[in-house]
Amino acid sequence: MVARVREQLPRLGLTVSATTREPREGEVDGKSYYFLTPEEFDRRVQAGAFVEWAHVHGHCYGTLVSEVERNIAAGSSLILEIDVQGALQVRERYPEAVLVFIKPPSLEELRDRLVKRGTETAESIELRMANAKHELELADRYDEVVVNDDLDRAVADLISIIEKHERN
C-alpha cells in the first residue's frame, strides 16, 4: 500500500527502518532496512537514536531519529510503516502526528496473506496472528482506520486521509 501511495504522492518522505532480523531475499541494507545486530540495536536504543522501537514478531524494529530529521529538513510529510507499539510512541513524541491503522478485512484473510507470501514459518505466522489480535484491539487509539480489503480502494482511502490532514 505504501509503495502505491508514494507513487501517487511522491512528495511523501519515507524512513528506512532498522531491524535485528535477517534480510529476506532481495532486501538491501540501507534501502529495505538497516539490518543491525541485536547488540548494535541495543546500543542505539541506549543512545536515544530511535523515535520509536519495539520487539515485534521475535525481532527488534525501530525508526531512527536521523531518518525522521532528514525528511523533516527536506520539508517532507512522512509516512511510517510501523506497528502499534511504535505508533503510540510516535504519538507521544509528535502529538501532531496522524495515526492511520491499516486493518485486514479479517484475521482469516490476514493468515491467508501471510501463508501466500511464503516468507514466514508456521511458528512465525502463529506469532504474527497472536500479535494481530492484540493490535486490532488498539485500533481505536488511531485517528483513522483503513480496511485493506480492496487494494485500489484502500490506497485511495489512505491518499484521501493524507491530503485531508496536509490541508489542516
HELIX and SHEET records of a PDB file:
HELIX    1   1 VAL A    2  GLN A    8  1                                   7    
HELIX    2   2 PRO A   38  GLN A   46  1                                   9    
HELIX    3   3 VAL A   65  ALA A   73  1                                   9    
HELIX    4   4 VAL A   84  ARG A   93  1                                  10    
HELIX    5   5 LEU A  107  ARG A  117  1                                  11    
HELIX    6   6 ALA A  122  LEU A  136  1                                  15    
HELIX    7   7 ALA A  139  ARG A  141  5                                   3    
HELIX    8   8 LEU A  151  ARG A  167  1                                  17    
SHEET    1   A 2 GLY A  13  LEU A  14  0                                        
SHEET    2   A 2 LEU A  78  ILE A  79  1                                        
SHEET    1   B 4 TYR A  34  PHE A  35  0                                        
SHEET    2   B 4 ALA A  18  THR A  19  1                                        
SHEET    3   B 4 HIS A  59  LEU A  64 -1                                        
SHEET    4   B 4 PHE A  50  VAL A  56 -1                                        
SHEET    1   C 2 VAL A 100  LYS A 103  0                                        
SHEET    2   C 2 GLU A 144  VAL A 147  1                                        
END                                                                             
